[in-house]
Amino acid sequence: MFELDYFEITGRMIAAVIFGSIIGYERETRGHNAGLRTHILVAVGSALIALIQTQATYTTVKMALVNPDLLQILNTDMTRMTAQIVSGIGFLGAGTIIVTKRSVTGLTTAASIWAVAGLGIAVGMGYYFIAVTGCIIILATLRLIKRFFRIEDLKKIEVYYHHREKTRKEIKKYFDEKDIQLVDLEYSVDLKDPSNPLYLNLYTISLSEKIDSTTVVEDLSNLDNIIRIHTIKDR
């Protein structure tokens, strides 16, 4: 046997999805930046590259057996260019990631770019079934994954305000009324004006299906002592 059959390829790709999902789901439920989709894409992309490399090795062996005169030529590393593409695409993916003081964005896009590089290599080397299978899985991951998994909707909201105790009680009361769960809270204070300090709270909250982050921001902005409020995107 000098090539992988379609069932073997499909099985390996599905296994990559399963393993990526297990780790990604755990990260997603804990509110980490690299979640379910990112881990699936990285796993599938890695499987794509590994399958292509395996298939290329089988092809080389088959060609050598059919025509022994080509042995000297076929000793050349046929996967060297693939390795250069894989490492080089990492720089392109890194360019889509934006890191600020309190947020990271672009991780899923970076993972999709890297995974799509695997698709390009597969097509370029003539492994069409690998490319089609990988493309379907990647597209389903990006477009359908959140329809099948109920992921806790975690949002980060940054709030600047005066009168700490009064305002914090009002915010807590609003969260309780709207069934919004407080997952994490970071806070700091600006004492440039000691007589009227400016407080900053970074709320990580879990939203129910009845409300979205835009509504939360609009409602909280109506509080008297709120100076500035906005959401922070994680992915």
N, C-alpha and C positions, 0 to 999 in steps of 0.2 A: 504493500500500500504506500503510494508516494504522493498522496494528497489527502487533505481533510475532506470528509463528505459533508453535505449540507446539514445533516442532523447534528454532527459534531460541532460545526461552527455555530449553529443556532444554540445548542446547549451551552457552549462556552460563553456566548454573549448574554444569555439569560442568567447564567451563574454570576457574571459580572454585575448585572443589574441587581440581583438579589444581595450580593455582598455589599455593593455600594449603598443599597437602600437600608440595610441593617445599620450601618455606621451613620449614614446621612440622616436617617429618621431620629436616631438618638440625639444627634447634634441639633437637629431642627427643633425638637421638643424642648430643648434647653436654651433656645434663643441664640445659638451661635451663628456667626456670619456665614460660614460655609455649611450649608444645610443639605437637605435631601437631594435636590436637583444637582448641586455642585458635586457631591460625592458620586452620584450615579454617572454623571458625565465623565468624571476623571476615571472611574472604573471601566466604563465602556471604551473610552479613548485608549486606555492602557491595553485592554483586550484586543482592540483593533490592531494596534501596533504589533502585539505579540502574535496574533493570527497571521498578519501579513508576513512577519519574519519567518514564522514556521512554514507557511506556504511557499515562500521563496526558497527555503532550504530544501523542501521536497522537490521543487521544480529543478533545482540545481542537480540534485542526485539523479533525478530521472533523465535529465539531459546527458549527464556523464555516462549513464548506463547505456543509453541509446547510441551515443557516439563517443567512444573512449578517446578519440583524437582531440576532443575539446577539453580534456582534463586540465591541461596547463592554463587554459584561458579561464576555466570555471573555478580555479583556485582563488580568484579575486573575490574580495569581500563584497557581496552583492547588496548588503544592507548598510554600507557606510553612508550613502547619501540619505537613506531613511533616518539614520541616527542624527545627521546634521539638521534635517528638517524638524525632527522632534525637539531637539534642544533649542533650535532657533525660534520656533514658534512660541516658546515660553516668554521671550522678550516682548512679542506682540501682545500676548495675553496679559502680561504685567502692565502694559500701557493702558489697559482698560480698567485697572483697579485704582480706585481713588481712596486714599487713606487720609482722614482728617483726625482731629483730636479725639472725637467721640464716635466716629463711624467708619465703616468700610463699605464701599460700593463697587460693583462690577465683577464680583467673584464668579457669578454664574456665566456672565458673558465671557470672561477669561477661560473658564472651563469649556464652554461651547466652542470657542475658537480653537483650542487645543484638540478637542475631540474631532472637529471638522477637518483639522489637518490630517488626522488618521484616515478620514474618508477620502481626502485627496490623494494620499499615498496609495490607498487600495485601488482607486480607479486608475491611477497612473500606472500601476503595475499589473493591471488587467484582472484584479480579483473583484469582479463585479458583485458576486453574491455577498461577500464580506461588506462591501460598501453599501449595498441596498439594505442589508440587515442592520448595520450600524446606523444608517441614516434614519430608518424607521424608529429605532429605539431612541435616538437623540431627539428627534422631532416630538415623539410622544412624551419624553421627559420634560421638554420645554413647554409643551402646549397642554398636556392632559394630566400631569402628575397631581396637581392640586385639586382636580375634580374627584380623584379616587382616594386621596388621603386627606383626612380632616386634621390639618396642622394647626396648632395653637397660633393664633394671629397676634404675634408680639410686635408692639410698636414702641418707639422711643420718642418722648416728647420733652423738649427743653423749655423750661418756664423761668422767666425773669420777673421778679415781683418785689414789692415792699410789704412791710408789716407781716413778719414771718408767721407768727402763731395764727393770726386771723385768716390769712390767705391759705395756709396749709390746711386748716380745718375746713375751709370752703371747698378746696380741691378734693379732700378726702370725702366730704359729704357728697359731692358730685359723683365721684367714682362709685360710692355705695349705691346711690340712686340709679345709676346706669348699669349696675352689675359689672363694673370694670375691675379686674383683679390687678393689684399692684404686685409686680414680680420683683422689681428692684428699684432702689432709689439712691441716687448720688446727689450730693448737695455741696454748695460752696457759697461764700459771701464776699462781696466787694465792699471794702471799708474806705473807699476814697472819700466818701462823705459820711463820717461816723454818726452824724445826727440822723441820717436817713440811709442806712445800708441797703445795698441791692443784693437780693438773694437769687441764687440759681439752683434750680432742682432739675435733675435729669431723671424722668420717670420711665421705667420699662413696664408697660402695661399689657395685659391680655384682654383683647376685645371680644365681646360676644358677637353673634351674627346680626344682632339688631342695630349695631352702631359701627361707624367707621371712624378712622383717625381724623378725617376732615371735620366731621361733626364735633368731635371732642375738642379740637383746636378752636373751632368757632364758638362753642359754648363757653369754654374756659376764658377766651379772650374778652368775654363780657363782664368778667369779674373786675371789680373796681381797682384793685391793686396790681393787676397783671400789667407789666410793662411791655414784655415781648414774649411770644410763644411760637414754636414751630416744631414740626416733626423731623426726625432724623432717619434716613433710609439706611437699611443694613445691607440689602442686596440689590 
